Amino acid sequence: MANNYEIPDFNQIALDLRNLASRYAASESVKFFKESFVKQGWTDSSFQAWEKSKSPLAGKRTLYQNGTLMQSLKKRSASIDKIIIEADSDYAEIHNDGGTITVTAQMKKFWWAKYCEAAGIKKNDSGSTDWKKMTAFKTNKAGTQSSLSKHNVSLSRKAAFCKRMALMKVGSKIKIPQRQFIGHSQTMIAEFDSFLRNQTDIVFKQHLND
């Protein structure tokens, strides 16, 4: 007696695999791009570490890790033919591509405020700045300033950095180094190809065993 074999619907199989590949690529690409912030560098065919921030405000952790820039990464749209991942932070492009920014009066105002905060300078009730030494420096048990403490050294560095930024002339340029976190990656594409090959093998083996 001849066996009756049902011919698989290869068109539907291909469509299902493409849909699966699209969903996988959409979710995994966002994860891949966010990993750049964890690793502090970009991975194309190989890993390229970011230039370390020279700002004392960054501390032990960078200004980007787990911040608004990382969290702004998301899937904008996804279809079988195209997937769009975006970072909608205002400063995403300048950090991803590198470049220069122009100092504005608003920026200077921001850095003066950060300087006052770092130096412990407060404003009086009239709203004007009290430039007397109303510092946030720690004191020792005797009540004198422990000027060499790590806390005070950190405050001094932060205040000096903020003051230097605030004193820049309007119109001058600040160079922003490239810290790429999104774009074409050979490593990511290779991972997608491997996933699709494995899923294709699984599907066809299932039909052969039916």
PAKE-744508 format. One record per residue: residue number from 1; residue in one letter; x, y, z of N, C-alpha, C in turn. Coordinates in Angstrom, 1 decimal, decimal comma. Example, Ala and Ser with C-alpha at 12.3 -4.5 7.8 and 13.67 -1.06 7.14 Angstrom:
rodren; drenlo; nx; ny; nz; cax; cay; caz; cx; cy; cz
1; A; 13,2; -5,7; 7,8; 12,3; -4,5; 7,8; 13,2; -3,3; 7,8 .
2; S; 12,8; -2,2; 7,1; 13,7; -1,1; 7,1; 12,9; 0,0; 7,9 .
//
This chain:
rodren; drenlo; nx; ny; nz; cax; cay; caz; cx; cy; cz
1; M; 0,9; -1,2; 0,0; 0,0; 0,0; 0,0; 0,9; 1,2; 0,0 .
2; A; 0,6; 2,1; -0,9; 1,4; 3,4; -1,0; 1,1; 4,3; 0,2 .
3; N; 2,1; 4,9; 0,7; 1,9; 5,9; 1,8; 1,5; 7,3; 1,2 .
4; N; 0,6; 7,9; 1,9; 0,2; 9,3; 1,4; 0,9; 10,3; 2,3 .
5; Y; 1,7; 11,1; 1,6; 2,5; 12,2; 2,3; 1,9; 13,5; 1,9 .
6; E; 1,7; 14,3; 2,9; 1,2; 15,7; 2,7; 2,3; 16,6; 2,4 .
7; I; 2,3; 17,3; 1,3; 3,3; 18,2; 0,9; 3,2; 19,4; 1,7 .
8; P; 4,3; 19,8; 2,4; 4,3; 21,0; 3,3; 4,0; 22,3; 2,4 .
9; D; 3,4; 23,2; 3,1; 3,1; 24,5; 2,4; 4,4; 25,4; 2,6 .
10; F; 5,3; 25,2; 1,7; 6,6; 25,9; 1,8; 6,5; 27,4; 1,8 .
11; N; 5,5; 27,9; 1,1; 5,3; 29,4; 1,1; 4,9; 29,9; 2,5 .
12; Q; 4,0; 29,1; 3,1; 3,6; 29,5; 4,5; 4,8; 29,4; 5,5 .
13; I; 5,6; 28,3; 5,3; 6,8; 28,1; 6,1; 7,7; 29,3; 6,0 .
14; A; 8,0; 29,7; 4,7; 8,9; 30,8; 4,5; 8,4; 32,1; 5,1 .
15; L; 7,0; 32,3; 5,0; 6,4; 33,5; 5,6; 6,6; 33,5; 7,1 .
16; D; 6,3; 32,3; 7,7; 6,4; 32,2; 9,2; 7,8; 32,5; 9,6 .
17; L; 8,8; 32,0; 8,9; 10,2; 32,2; 9,3; 10,6; 33,6; 9,1 .
18; R; 10,1; 34,3; 8,1; 10,4; 35,7; 7,9; 9,8; 36,6; 9,0 .
19; N; 8,6; 36,2; 9,4; 7,9; 36,9; 10,5; 8,7; 36,7; 11,8 .
20; L; 9,1; 35,5; 12,1; 9,9; 35,2; 13,3; 11,2; 35,9; 13,3 .
21; A; 11,9; 35,9; 12,1; 13,2; 36,6; 12,0; 13,0; 38,1; 12,2 .
22; S; 11,9; 38,7; 11,8; 11,6; 40,1; 12,0; 11,4; 40,5; 13,4 .
23; R; 10,6; 39,6; 14,1; 10,4; 39,9; 15,6; 11,7; 39,7; 16,4 .
24; Y; 12,5; 38,7; 16,0; 13,7; 38,5; 16,7; 14,7; 39,6; 16,5 .
25; A; 14,8; 40,1; 15,2; 15,8; 41,1; 14,9; 15,4; 42,4; 15,6 .
26; A; 14,1; 42,7; 15,7; 13,6; 43,9; 16,3; 14,0; 44,0; 17,8 .
27; S; 13,7; 42,9; 18,5; 14,0; 42,9; 19,9; 15,5; 42,8; 20,2 .
28; E; 16,2; 41,9; 19,5; 17,6; 41,7; 19,8; 18,5; 42,9; 19,4 .
29; S; 18,1; 43,6; 18,3; 18,9; 44,8; 17,9; 18,9; 45,9; 19,0 .
30; V; 17,7; 46,1; 19,6; 17,6; 47,0; 20,7; 18,5; 46,6; 21,9 .
31; K; 18,5; 45,3; 22,2; 19,4; 44,8; 23,3; 20,8; 44,9; 22,9 .
32; F; 21,2; 44,7; 21,6; 22,6; 44,7; 21,2; 23,1; 46,2; 21,3 .
33; F; 22,3; 47,1; 20,9; 22,7; 48,5; 21,0; 22,8; 49,0; 22,4 .
34; K; 21,9; 48,6; 23,3; 22,0; 48,9; 24,7; 23,2; 48,3; 25,4 .
35; E; 23,7; 47,2; 24,9; 24,9; 46,6; 25,4; 26,1; 47,5; 25,2 .
36; S; 26,1; 48,3; 24,2; 27,2; 49,3; 24,0; 27,4; 50,1; 25,3 .
37; F; 26,4; 50,5; 26,0; 26,5; 51,3; 27,2; 27,1; 50,5; 28,3 .
38; V; 26,7; 49,2; 28,4; 27,2; 48,3; 29,4; 28,7; 48,1; 29,2 .
39; K; 29,1; 47,8; 27,9; 30,4; 47,5; 27,6; 31,3; 48,7; 27,4 .
40; Q; 30,7; 49,9; 27,3; 31,4; 51,1; 27,1; 32,2; 51,1; 25,7 .
41; G; 31,5; 50,7; 24,7; 32,1; 50,6; 23,4; 31,2; 50,1; 22,3 .
42; W; 31,6; 50,2; 21,1; 30,8; 49,7; 19,9; 31,4; 48,4; 19,3 .
43; T; 30,6; 47,5; 19,0; 31,0; 46,2; 18,4; 30,6; 46,1; 16,9 .
44; D; 31,5; 46,2; 16,0; 31,2; 46,0; 14,6; 31,8; 44,6; 14,2 .
45; S; 32,9; 44,5; 13,5; 33,5; 43,3; 13,3; 34,4; 42,9; 14,5 .
46; S; 34,7; 44,0; 15,3; 35,5; 43,8; 16,6; 35,0; 44,9; 17,5 .
47; F; 35,4; 44,8; 18,8; 35,0; 45,7; 19,8; 35,9; 47,0; 19,8 .
48; Q; 35,3; 48,1; 19,8; 36,0; 49,4; 19,8; 35,6; 50,2; 21,1 .
49; A; 36,5; 50,3; 22,1; 36,1; 51,0; 23,3; 36,0; 52,5; 23,1 .
50; W; 35,0; 53,0; 23,8; 34,8; 54,5; 23,8; 36,0; 55,2; 24,5 .
51; E; 36,2; 56,4; 24,0; 37,1; 57,3; 24,7; 36,5; 57,6; 26,1 .
52; K; 37,3; 57,5; 27,1; 36,8; 57,7; 28,5; 36,5; 59,2; 28,7 .
53; S; 35,5; 59,5; 29,4; 35,1; 60,9; 29,7; 36,1; 61,5; 30,7 .
54; K; 36,5; 62,7; 30,4; 37,4; 63,5; 31,3; 36,7; 64,3; 32,3 .
55; S; 35,4; 64,3; 32,2; 34,6; 65,1; 33,2; 34,6; 64,5; 34,6 .
56; P; 34,9; 65,3; 35,6; 34,8; 64,7; 37,0; 33,4; 64,5; 37,4 .
57; L; 32,5; 65,0; 36,7; 31,0; 64,8; 37,0; 30,6; 63,4; 36,7 .
58; A; 31,4; 62,7; 35,9; 31,0; 61,4; 35,5; 31,2; 60,4; 36,6 .
59; G; 32,2; 60,6; 37,4; 32,4; 59,7; 38,5; 32,9; 58,3; 38,0 .
60; K; 32,7; 57,3; 38,8; 33,1; 56,0; 38,4; 32,3; 55,4; 37,3 .
61; R; 31,0; 55,9; 37,1; 30,2; 55,4; 36,1; 30,1; 56,6; 35,0 .
62; T; 29,9; 56,2; 33,8; 29,9; 57,2; 32,7; 28,5; 58,0; 32,8 .
63; L; 28,5; 59,1; 32,0; 27,3; 59,9; 32,0; 26,2; 59,2; 31,2 .
64; Y; 26,5; 58,1; 30,4; 25,6; 57,5; 29,5; 25,0; 56,2; 30,1 .
65; Q; 25,7; 55,5; 30,9; 25,2; 54,2; 31,3; 24,0; 54,3; 32,1 .
66; N; 22,9; 53,6; 31,7; 21,7; 53,6; 32,4; 21,0; 55,0; 32,5 .
67; G; 21,4; 55,9; 31,6; 20,9; 57,2; 31,5; 19,8; 57,4; 30,5 .
68; T; 19,4; 58,6; 30,2; 18,4; 58,9; 29,2; 18,8; 58,5; 27,8 .
69; L; 20,1; 58,6; 27,5; 20,5; 58,2; 26,1; 20,3; 56,7; 25,9 .
70; M; 20,7; 55,9; 26,8; 20,5; 54,5; 26,7; 19,0; 54,1; 26,7 .
71; Q; 18,2; 54,7; 27,5; 16,8; 54,4; 27,6; 16,0; 54,9; 26,4 .
72; S; 16,6; 55,9; 25,7; 15,9; 56,4; 24,5; 15,9; 55,4; 23,3 .
73; L; 16,7; 54,4; 23,4; 16,7; 53,4; 22,3; 15,4; 52,6; 22,3 .
74; K; 14,8; 52,5; 21,2; 13,5; 51,7; 21,1; 13,2; 51,3; 19,7 .
75; K; 12,3; 50,4; 19,5; 11,9; 50,0; 18,2; 10,8; 51,0; 17,7 .
76; R; 11,1; 51,6; 16,6; 10,1; 52,5; 16,0; 9,1; 51,8; 15,2 .
77; S; 9,5; 50,9; 14,3; 8,6; 50,1; 13,5; 9,3; 48,8; 13,1 .
78; A; 8,5; 47,8; 12,7; 9,0; 46,5; 12,3; 8,1; 45,9; 11,3 .
79; S; 8,6; 45,4; 10,2; 7,8; 44,6; 9,2; 8,7; 43,6; 8,7 .
80; I; 8,2; 42,8; 7,8; 9,1; 41,7; 7,2; 10,2; 42,3; 6,4 .
81; D; 10,0; 43,5; 5,8; 11,0; 44,1; 4,9; 11,9; 45,1; 5,6 .
82; K; 11,4; 45,7; 6,7; 12,2; 46,7; 7,3; 12,0; 46,8; 8,8 .
83; I; 13,1; 47,1; 9,5; 13,0; 47,3; 11,0; 13,7; 48,7; 11,2 .
84; I; 13,1; 49,5; 12,0; 13,7; 50,8; 12,3; 13,8; 50,9; 13,8 .
85; I; 15,1; 51,1; 14,3; 15,4; 51,3; 15,7; 15,9; 52,7; 15,8 .
86; E; 15,4; 53,4; 16,8; 15,8; 54,8; 16,9; 16,2; 55,2; 18,4 .
87; A; 17,0; 56,2; 18,5; 17,4; 56,8; 19,8; 16,9; 58,2; 19,7 .
88; D; 15,8; 58,6; 20,4; 15,2; 59,9; 20,2; 15,6; 60,9; 21,2 .
89; S; 16,7; 60,7; 21,9; 17,3; 61,7; 22,8; 17,9; 62,8; 21,9 .
90; D; 17,8; 64,1; 22,5; 18,2; 65,2; 21,7; 19,7; 65,2; 21,3 .
91; Y; 20,5; 64,5; 22,2; 21,9; 64,5; 21,9; 22,4; 63,1; 21,5 .
92; A; 21,5; 62,3; 21,0; 21,9; 60,9; 20,5; 22,8; 61,0; 19,3 .
93; E; 22,5; 61,9; 18,3; 23,3; 61,9; 17,1; 24,7; 62,4; 17,3 .
94; I; 24,9; 63,5; 18,1; 26,2; 64,0; 18,3; 27,1; 63,0; 19,0 .
95; H; 26,6; 62,2; 19,9; 27,4; 61,2; 20,6; 27,7; 60,0; 19,7 .
96; N; 26,7; 59,6; 18,9; 26,9; 58,5; 18,1; 27,9; 58,8; 17,0 .
97; D; 27,8; 60,0; 16,4; 28,7; 60,3; 15,3; 29,9; 61,2; 15,6 .
98; G; 29,8; 61,8; 16,8; 30,9; 62,8; 17,1; 30,7; 64,1; 16,4 .
99; G; 31,4; 65,1; 16,8; 31,3; 66,4; 16,2; 31,6; 67,5; 17,2 .
100; T; 31,1; 68,7; 16,9; 31,3; 69,9; 17,8; 29,9; 70,5; 18,1 .
101; I; 29,9; 71,1; 19,3; 28,7; 71,9; 19,6; 29,2; 73,3; 20,0 .
102; T; 28,3; 74,3; 19,7; 28,6; 75,7; 20,0; 28,1; 76,2; 21,3 .
103; V; 29,0; 76,8; 22,1; 28,6; 77,3; 23,4; 27,6; 78,5; 23,2 .
104; T; 26,5; 78,4; 24,0; 25,5; 79,4; 24,0; 25,4; 80,1; 25,4 .
105; A; 24,7; 81,2; 25,5; 24,5; 81,8; 26,8; 23,8; 80,9; 27,8 .
106; Q; 22,8; 80,1; 27,2; 22,1; 79,2; 28,1; 23,0; 78,1; 28,7 .
107; M; 23,9; 77,7; 27,9; 24,9; 76,7; 28,4; 25,8; 77,3; 29,5 .
108; K; 26,2; 78,5; 29,3; 27,0; 79,1; 30,3; 26,2; 79,3; 31,6 .
109; K; 25,0; 79,6; 31,5; 24,1; 79,8; 32,7; 24,0; 78,4; 33,4 .
110; F; 23,9; 77,4; 32,6; 23,8; 76,0; 33,2; 25,0; 75,7; 34,0 .
111; W; 26,2; 75,9; 33,4; 27,5; 75,6; 34,0; 27,8; 76,5; 35,3 .
112; W; 27,3; 77,7; 35,2; 27,5; 78,6; 36,4; 26,6; 78,0; 37,6 .
113; A; 25,4; 77,5; 37,2; 24,6; 76,9; 38,3; 25,2; 75,6; 38,8 .
114; K; 25,8; 74,8; 37,9; 26,5; 73,6; 38,4; 27,8; 74,0; 39,2 .
115; Y; 28,4; 75,1; 38,9; 29,6; 75,5; 39,7; 29,2; 75,9; 41,1 .
116; C; 28,1; 76,7; 41,2; 27,6; 77,1; 42,5; 27,2; 75,9; 43,3 .
117; E; 26,6; 74,9; 42,6; 26,2; 73,7; 43,4; 27,4; 72,9; 43,9 .
118; A; 28,4; 72,8; 43,0; 29,6; 72,0; 43,4; 30,4; 72,8; 44,5 .
119; A; 30,4; 74,1; 44,4; 31,2; 74,9; 45,3; 30,5; 75,2; 46,6 .
120; G; 29,2; 74,9; 46,7; 28,4; 75,2; 47,9; 27,9; 76,6; 48,0 .
121; I; 28,0; 77,3; 46,8; 27,5; 78,7; 46,8; 26,0; 78,8; 46,7 .
122; K; 25,3; 79,5; 47,6; 23,9; 79,5; 47,5; 23,4; 80,9; 47,2 .
123; K; 22,1; 81,0; 47,0; 21,5; 82,3; 46,7; 20,7; 82,8; 47,9 .
124; N; 20,8; 84,1; 48,2; 20,0; 84,6; 49,3; 18,6; 84,8; 49,0 .
125; D; 17,8; 85,3; 49,9; 16,3; 85,5; 49,7; 16,0; 86,4; 48,5 .
126; S; 16,8; 87,3; 48,2; 16,5; 88,2; 47,1; 16,7; 87,6; 45,7 .
127; G; 17,4; 86,4; 45,7; 17,6; 85,7; 44,5; 19,0; 85,9; 43,9 .
128; S; 19,8; 86,8; 44,5; 21,1; 87,1; 44,1; 22,1; 86,1; 44,7 .
129; T; 23,2; 85,9; 44,0; 24,2; 84,9; 44,5; 25,0; 85,5; 45,6 .
130; D; 25,1; 84,7; 46,7; 26,0; 85,1; 47,8; 27,3; 84,5; 47,6 .
131; W; 28,3; 85,3; 47,2; 29,6; 84,7; 46,8; 30,5; 84,5; 48,0 .
132; K; 30,0; 84,6; 49,2; 30,8; 84,3; 50,4; 31,1; 82,8; 50,4 .
133; K; 32,0; 82,4; 51,2; 32,3; 81,0; 51,3; 31,3; 80,2; 52,1 .
134; M; 30,2; 79,9; 51,4; 29,2; 79,1; 52,0; 29,4; 77,7; 51,4 .
135; T; 30,5; 77,1; 51,7; 30,9; 75,8; 51,1; 30,3; 74,6; 51,7 .
136; A; 30,3; 73,5; 50,8; 29,8; 72,2; 51,3; 30,9; 71,3; 51,7 .
137; F; 32,1; 71,9; 52,0; 33,3; 71,1; 52,4; 33,0; 70,5; 53,8 .
138; K; 33,5; 69,2; 53,9; 33,3; 68,6; 55,2; 34,4; 69,1; 56,2 .
139; T; 34,1; 69,0; 57,5; 35,0; 69,3; 58,5; 35,4; 68,1; 59,4 .
140; N; 36,5; 68,2; 60,1; 36,9; 67,1; 60,9; 36,2; 67,3; 62,3 .
141; K; 36,6; 66,4; 63,3; 36,0; 66,5; 64,6; 36,3; 67,8; 65,3 .
142; A; 37,4; 68,4; 65,0; 37,7; 69,6; 65,7; 37,0; 70,8; 65,1 .
143; G; 36,3; 70,6; 64,0; 35,5; 71,7; 63,4; 36,3; 72,4; 62,3 .
144; T; 37,5; 72,0; 62,0; 38,3; 72,6; 60,9; 38,1; 71,8; 59,6 .
145; Q; 38,3; 72,5; 58,5; 38,1; 71,9; 57,2; 39,2; 70,8; 56,9 .
146; S; 38,7; 69,6; 56,6; 39,7; 68,6; 56,2; 39,9; 68,7; 54,7 .
147; S; 40,7; 69,6; 54,3; 40,8; 70,0; 52,9; 41,4; 68,9; 52,0 .
148; L; 42,1; 67,9; 52,6; 42,6; 66,9; 51,8; 41,8; 65,6; 51,7 .
149; S; 40,6; 65,7; 52,3; 39,7; 64,5; 52,2; 39,2; 64,3; 50,8 .
150; K; 38,9; 63,0; 50,5; 38,4; 62,6; 49,2; 37,2; 63,4; 48,8 .
151; H; 36,3; 63,7; 49,8; 35,1; 64,4; 49,5; 35,4; 65,8; 49,0 .
152; N; 36,3; 66,5; 49,7; 36,7; 67,9; 49,3; 37,4; 67,9; 48,0 .
153; V; 38,3; 67,0; 47,8; 39,1; 67,0; 46,5; 38,1; 66,8; 45,4 .
154; S; 37,1; 65,9; 45,6; 36,1; 65,7; 44,5; 35,3; 66,9; 44,2 .
155; L; 34,9; 67,6; 45,3; 34,1; 68,9; 45,1; 35,0; 69,9; 44,4 .
156; S; 36,2; 70,0; 44,8; 37,1; 71,0; 44,1; 37,3; 70,7; 42,7 .
157; R; 37,5; 69,5; 42,3; 37,6; 69,1; 40,9; 36,3; 69,4; 40,1 .
158; K; 35,2; 69,1; 40,7; 33,9; 69,3; 40,0; 33,7; 70,8; 39,8 .
159; A; 34,0; 71,6; 40,9; 33,8; 73,1; 40,8; 34,7; 73,7; 39,8 .
160; A; 35,9; 73,3; 39,7; 36,9; 73,8; 38,8; 36,5; 73,5; 37,3 .
161; F; 36,0; 72,3; 37,1; 35,5; 71,9; 35,8; 34,3; 72,7; 35,4 .
162; C; 33,4; 72,9; 36,3; 32,2; 73,6; 35,9; 32,5; 75,1; 35,7 .
163; K; 33,4; 75,6; 36,4; 33,8; 77,0; 36,3; 34,5; 77,2; 34,9 .
164; R; 35,3; 76,3; 34,6; 36,0; 76,3; 33,3; 35,0; 76,3; 32,1 .
165; M; 34,0; 75,5; 32,2; 33,0; 75,4; 31,2; 32,2; 76,7; 31,1 .
166; A; 31,9; 77,2; 32,3; 31,1; 78,4; 32,4; 31,8; 79,7; 31,8 .
167; L; 33,1; 79,7; 31,9; 33,9; 80,8; 31,4; 34,2; 80,8; 29,9 .
168; M; 33,8; 79,7; 29,2; 34,0; 79,6; 27,8; 33,1; 80,7; 27,1 .
169; K; 33,7; 81,3; 26,0; 33,0; 82,4; 25,3; 31,8; 81,8; 24,5 .
170; V; 30,8; 82,6; 24,4; 29,7; 82,3; 23,6; 30,2; 82,2; 22,1 .
171; G; 29,8; 81,1; 21,4; 30,3; 80,9; 20,1; 31,5; 80,0; 19,9 .
172; S; 32,2; 79,8; 21,0; 33,3; 78,8; 21,0; 32,8; 77,4; 20,8 .
173; K; 33,7; 76,5; 20,4; 33,3; 75,2; 20,0; 33,8; 74,2; 21,1 .
174; I; 33,0; 73,2; 21,3; 33,4; 72,0; 22,2; 33,4; 70,8; 21,3 .
175; K; 34,5; 70,1; 21,3; 34,6; 68,8; 20,5; 33,9; 67,7; 21,3 .
176; I; 33,0; 66,9; 20,7; 32,4; 65,8; 21,3; 33,0; 64,5; 20,6 .
177; P; 33,7; 63,7; 21,3; 34,2; 62,5; 20,6; 33,1; 61,5; 20,3 .
178; Q; 33,4; 60,7; 19,2; 32,4; 59,7; 18,8; 32,3; 58,6; 19,8 .
179; R; 31,1; 58,3; 20,3; 30,9; 57,1; 21,1; 29,7; 56,4; 20,5 .
180; Q; 30,0; 55,7; 19,5; 28,9; 55,0; 18,7; 28,3; 53,9; 19,5 .
181; F; 26,9; 53,9; 19,4; 26,2; 52,8; 20,1; 25,1; 52,2; 19,2 .
182; I; 24,9; 52,8; 18,0; 23,9; 52,3; 17,1; 24,4; 52,4; 15,7 .
183; G; 24,0; 51,4; 14,8; 24,5; 51,4; 13,4; 24,6; 50,0; 12,9 .
184; H; 25,2; 49,9; 11,7; 25,5; 48,6; 11,1; 26,6; 47,9; 11,9 .
185; S; 26,3; 46,6; 12,2; 27,3; 45,8; 12,9; 27,4; 44,4; 12,3 .
186; Q; 28,6; 44,0; 11,8; 28,8; 42,7; 11,3; 28,5; 41,6; 12,3 .
187; T; 28,9; 41,9; 13,5; 28,7; 40,9; 14,6; 27,2; 40,7; 14,8 .
188; M; 26,4; 41,7; 14,9; 25,0; 41,6; 15,1; 24,3; 40,9; 13,9 .
189; I; 24,7; 41,2; 12,7; 24,1; 40,5; 11,5; 24,4; 39,1; 11,5 .
190; A; 25,7; 38,7; 11,9; 26,1; 37,3; 12,0; 25,2; 36,6; 13,0 .
191; E; 24,9; 37,2; 14,1; 24,0; 36,6; 15,1; 22,6; 36,3; 14,5 .
192; F; 22,1; 37,3; 13,8; 20,8; 37,1; 13,2; 20,8; 36,0; 12,2 .
193; D; 21,9; 35,9; 11,3; 22,0; 34,8; 10,3; 22,0; 33,5; 11,0 .
194; S; 22,8; 33,4; 12,1; 22,9; 32,1; 12,8; 21,5; 31,7; 13,4 .
195; F; 20,8; 32,7; 14,0; 19,4; 32,4; 14,5; 18,5; 31,9; 13,4 .
196; L; 18,5; 32,5; 12,2; 17,6; 32,1; 11,2; 17,9; 30,7; 10,6 .
197; R; 19,2; 30,4; 10,5; 19,6; 29,1; 10,0; 19,2; 28,0; 11,0 .
198; N; 19,4; 28,3; 12,3; 19,0; 27,3; 13,3; 17,5; 27,1; 13,3 .
199; Q; 16,7; 28,1; 13,2; 15,2; 28,0; 13,2; 14,8; 27,3; 11,9 .
200; T; 15,4; 27,6; 10,8; 15,1; 26,9; 9,5; 15,3; 25,4; 9,6 .
201; D; 16,5; 25,0; 10,2; 16,8; 23,6; 10,4; 15,7; 22,9; 11,3 .
202; I; 15,3; 23,6; 12,4; 14,3; 23,1; 13,3; 13,0; 22,8; 12,6 .
203; V; 12,6; 23,8; 11,8; 11,3; 23,7; 11,1; 11,3; 22,5; 10,1 .
204; F; 12,3; 22,4; 9,3; 12,3; 21,4; 8,3; 12,5; 20,0; 8,9 .
205; K; 13,3; 19,9; 10,0; 13,4; 18,6; 10,7; 12,1; 18,1; 11,3 .
206; Q; 11,3; 19,1; 11,8; 9,9; 18,8; 12,3; 9,1; 18,2; 11,2 .
207; H; 9,1; 18,8; 10,0; 8,3; 18,3; 8,9; 8,8; 16,9; 8,4 .
208; L; 10,1; 16,7; 8,4; 10,6; 15,4; 8,0; 10,3; 14,3; 8,9 .
209; N; 10,1; 14,6; 10,2; 9,7; 13,6; 11,2; 8,2; 13,4; 11,3 .
210; D; 7,4; 14,3; 10,7; 6,0; 14,1; 10,7; 5,5; 12,9; 9,9 .
//
